[in-house]
Amino acid sequence: MGDSLMDGVTSIMLLPDDCLCFIFNFLHCRTDRESFGLTCHRWLNIQNLNRRSLQFPCSFGIVGPSSLSQSCTDINSFHLYRILARFQHLEYLSLSGCAEILDSALSYLKPYGSKLQTLCLDCCFKISDYGISLVGDGCPFLTTISLYRCSITDTGLEALANACLALRHVNLAYCSCISDSGLRALSQGCRELQAVKISNCRGVSGVGLRGCSSTLVYIDAECCNLEPVGIMSIVSGGGLKFLNIAGLSCSNFINGLEAIGNGFAARLKILNLRMCRSVTDASIVAIAKGCPQLQEWNLALCHEVRVLGWASIGSNCHNLKKLHVNRCRNLCHQGLQAVRDGCKELSVLYMSRNSRISDTALELFKLYRCNVEIKAEEVMSIGPNWDSIDYDEST
């Protein structure tokens, strides 16, 4: 190298690897990074070593099995081995939609996946409890895992909880074979847990979350068979900020949702009760009084909320910014007036097909609260993304 410099010959090829890595990390355009790797084998190796995330073109967010392309199903154990051997510093890996990948493929995570922090296995239908145990063995620093529609049971969930103590974000939506036993292992073993999705897990009553960590701020339990004692367990950690129990089967509930307002959910900011058709005024009053930080509340299709409930919202929800009242059969002009005269921070009211609200009552609301935007759209999902939640003790 010294002779070359003395001869006046300079070349970027003379730079050491750490300098080339530094240069590579300043390339933010994908095509520039790919061009870098095409220069020579040495530069390709540097590109490989600096790759931190990988998602197959067939991977998806949350879609149904019918959306899987042929390229998804063709990915097998050998492909995964080649990928992990090439990119040994991955922190994010999505195999979502790889419906034919087997448990055995995940054995390669042990030698090559130790730095993984996020793993997505949505709709990997052939991954069983054994495969999840391999994930635990190979990825001790995992913080986020998505197992949407996977065929795992409490056994796999317990193995994961015992091995990956740093887990913070877990998606178990549509995992029909898990129960409160697996949830208990997760909530007790992973004390840094921040977000859990258990929507459409019909075997879950909620009691598995009893005594959960105060770091747990996000729970999505839409369309679960929750019980009153399960609701109490869900809020028992005291740190909850987002709760979705939309579509709750209320056959066992008279005033069962009152537990949300018993003091343990005082930090709650977003609450989705959409289609909780049997929620009563007593529950609404308890929540309105016990959750003073509520900023968004979805009560669409909550037919049993009457004047007393709406009046309590107006009197107590001083921080409420968004309220959803679409298709609430018992929202009348008196209830709307209570919301109008209270809820001073309200900025958006989602309202449509409210048969007991007259045009006059609506115009009066607009006149008195001209700063509130009235939207006719009915929103199905509210709140932040489950995997972007970050626990902040100060809020």
N, C-alpha and C positions, 0 to 999 in steps of 0.2 A: 504493500500500500504506500509506504514511504517513497519507493522508487518512482511509482506512478505519479505521485504528487510533485516530486522534484522534476519530472519530465514535463510538467505542465498539463498532464492528462487528468481530468476529473470525471467522475461518473457517479450517478446516484447509486449504482450497483455496489459501490465501495462502502456505503453506509451500513452500520451494524443493524441487526434486527430490531433492537429497541427503538432506534430512530425511525425505521420504516413503520413500525407499529404506531408510533406517535403520529406520523404523517397519515397513515390509514385512518386513524380515529378522527381526523379532521375532514374526511370525505363523508359527507352526509347524504349525497345523492346515490341511489341504489346502482345506477348504471356506472357511476365512477368507481364504486367499490368492486363491481363485477369486472370492470376493465383492469383495475389494479391486479386482480387475481389472474387475469389472462396474460400478464406480462411474462412470467416464467414460473417454474415450479417453486422456487424460493418465495416469490411474492404470493403465490397461491397458498402456500403453507401459512404465511403470515395472515392472509385473509381468513383462512380456516380457524386459526388460533384466536382471532378477534371476533368471531361470530358469537353473539350472545343469545340470539333468538331464532327459532325456526318454526314455521307453520306451513304445512303442506297446502298446495293450491286447492285441494279438495276440502280442507278444514273449513269449519263454519262456526258461527256463534251458537245460536240455539235454533235448530230447525228440525223438522221431522225426518224419519228414516227415508221417506220417499225422495228426499233431496240429495241422497248420496250418489255421487258419480261413480263410474266404473273405475276411475283412477284411484278412488279411495279404497275400494275393496281389493285392489291388486297389491297394496303395500303389505309386505310380509316381514318375517323375522330377519331375513337376510338384509333387506333394505334398511331396517332400523339399525342393525349392527354396523353396516357401512356408514350410515349417517352419524351415529354416535362416535365411531372410531375416527371419523374425519373432523367432526366439530366437538372437541373435547372440553370446551369451556362454555357450553350452553347453559343459560340461566332460565330460558323460557322455551318450552317445547309443546306444540299442539299436535296431537294425533287424532283430534276430533274427526269423526266420520270414517276412520279406518276400521270399518265394521268387521273385517276378517282377521285382524291382528290377534294373535294368541297370547296367552299368559307367558309362554316361553320367551317371547320377544322381549319382555320387560326384564329378563335376567341380565340383559346387556346394560341396564342402568347402573348396576353395581360397579363395574370397572370404568364406565364412561360418563355416568350421570350424576356424580357426587356433587356437582356445583349447581344442579337444577334447583330453582326456587319456585317455578310455576310449571305445572303439568296439566294439560287438558286432555281428557280421555272421553269426551262426550260421544255417546252412541258407539262406543267400542263394545259391541254386544257380546263378544266372546271373552272379554276379560272377566275373570272370576275373583273370588277371595284370594286365591293363590297368587294371581297376578298383582293384586293390591299389596300383598305381603312382600312381594319382590320390589315394588315401588318403595315401601318402607325401608327395606334393606339397602337399596341403592341410592336413596335421596334423603339423607338425614337432615338436610337444611331446607327441605321443602316448606314453603310458606303458603302457597296457593295450589289447590287441586280442584278440578272440575270433573265430576263423575256423572253428569247428567245422563239418565237412562241406562246406566250400567247395571249389570246383574249381580251386584254385590249384596252381601248380607251383613248382619252384625259382626260376624267373625272377621270379615275383611276390614270393617271399620275399626274394630278393636285393635287389629294388628297395625293399622295405619296410625292410630292414636298413640300406641305404645312406642312406635319408632320415630314418628315425626312430631316431636314435642313443640316445634316452632310454628306449627300450622296456625294461620290467621284467617284465611278465607277458604271456605269449603262449600262446594255446590253438590248437593245430593238430590236435586230435583228429579222426580219420577223414578227414584230408586225404590221400587215397590217392595223390596224384600227386607228393608231395614226397619227397625223398631226403636222404641225408647231405650232398649238395652245398649244398642250401638251408639245412640246419641249420648247416653250417659258416659260411656267410655271416652267419647270425643270431648265432651265438655269438661270432664274431670281430668283427663290426661293432657289436654292442650290448653294451658291456662293463659295463652296469649291470643286465644280465639277472638276474632273481631266480627266476622260475618259468616252466617250459615244460611244456606238455602235448602229447605226441606219441602218445598211446594209439591203437592200431589203425592206425598208419601203417606198412603192411607193407613199404614200400620203405626203411625206416630200419634200419640196423644198429647205430647208436650212435656210429660213428667221427666223425661230423660235429661232435660235442661235444668233441672232443679239444682241450685247451688252453683250455677255457671259463673265464670269470671266476670268482673265488672268491666273488662275490656270488650265484652261482647256487646256491640252497639247496633248490629243489623241482623234481623231475623225475618226471613221470608217463609211463612208457613201457609201459603195460599192453598185452599182446598184440602186441608188436612182434617183428620177426625179428632180435633182438639177437644179436650174436656176442661171443665172449670178449674180443676186442680192443675191441669196442664198449662193453662193461661197463667196461673200463679207462678208456676215453675219457670215459664218463659221470661217473666219480668223479674225473677228473683235476684239476678245479678246486680241490678240497680244501675246499670250503665246504658240501657237501651235507648237509642235515638231514632231508629227506624223499625217499624213493625208492620208487616203485611199479613193479615189473616183474612183476606178477601175470600168470599165463597165459603165461609165457615158454616158447617152444618150445625144449626143451632137447636137441634132437637133436644139436647141435654141442657140447654141454657135457658134460664129465665132471666136472671140478672148476672150471669156468669162472667160477663166482661167487666164487671165492676172492679175486679182485681187489678185491671190496668191502672185504675185511678187510686190505688191504695197506698201510694207513696213510693213504691219501688220503681215506677216509670216516670218519675218527676222530670227526667231529662229528655223525654220523648219529644221529637220534633216532627216526625212524619208518621201518620197512622192511616193505614188503608183498611177500611171496613166494608169495602164495596161488596154488595150482594149478601151482606149479613142481614137477611130479611127479618129476623126475629129480635134484633138488638132493641132493647127497651129504653125508655126515657131514664130509668134509674141508672143504667149503665152509662148513658150519655152524660148525665149529670155528674157521676163519679169521675169520669174521664176528664170532663171539662174543668172540674175543680182540682183534680189531682195531677194534671199534666199541663202546667202553666206555660211551658215552652213550646207547645204545639204551634207549628208554622204551616203545616198542610194536613188536611183531614178529608179523606174520601168517604162520604156517606151515601154515594149513589146506590139506589135500589134498597135503601134501608127504610122499609115501609112503615115500621112501627115507631119511628121517631116522630113525636108530636110536639105541640106547642111548648110543653115543659122542657123538652130536650133542646129545642132551638133557642129558647129563652136562656137556658143555662150556657149554651155556646156563646150567645151574645154578651152575657154578663161576665164570663170567666176567661174566654179565649182572647186575651189582650194582644197576643203575639201572632195570631192566626193571619196568614197572608193568602192562602189558597184554600177554598172550600168547594167540595164537589157534592152537589145535591140532585144530580140527574135522576129523574123518574122516582123521586121520593113521593109516594102517594099522599102522605099526610103532612106535607109541607104546605101550609096555607098562608094567607096574607099576614096573619098574626106572627107566625114563625119567621117569615121573611122580614117583617118589621123588626123583630127582636135582633136578628142578625144585622140588619141595617143600622139600628141604633147603637149596637155594640160593635165588637170586632173592628176597632179603629184602625188596625194595621192591614185590614183586608184589601188586597189588590186585584184578585181574580176570583170570580164566582162562576163555576161550571154548572150550568143550569139548562135543562131541556126536558120537555115532556112532563112538566109538573102541572097536572090537570087542575089543581085547586088554586093555582096562582092566576089571578085575573090580570088583564092587560093594564088596568089601573094601578094595581099593586106593583107591577114590574116597572111602570113608568115613574111611580113615586120613588122606588128604590134608586133608579137612575138619576132622578132629580136631586135626591139627598146625598147620594154617594156617587157623584159623577167621576170620581177618581178610580172607581172599581170597574174593571173590565169584565163584562158578562160574556162568557163563551158558551156556545151551544154544543160544542164537541163533548163527547163522553170519553174520558181517558181511562184506559184499562190498567196501565201500569204507572206508578209514580215513584219518585225517590231516586237515589243515586244507583250506579252500577255496583253490584255486590263485591266485585273484585277491586274496586277503587276506594273502598272504605279505609280510612286511616284513623285509628283511635287517638283522640286528643283529650286528655284528662281535664283540660281547662275549659272545654265547652260542654 
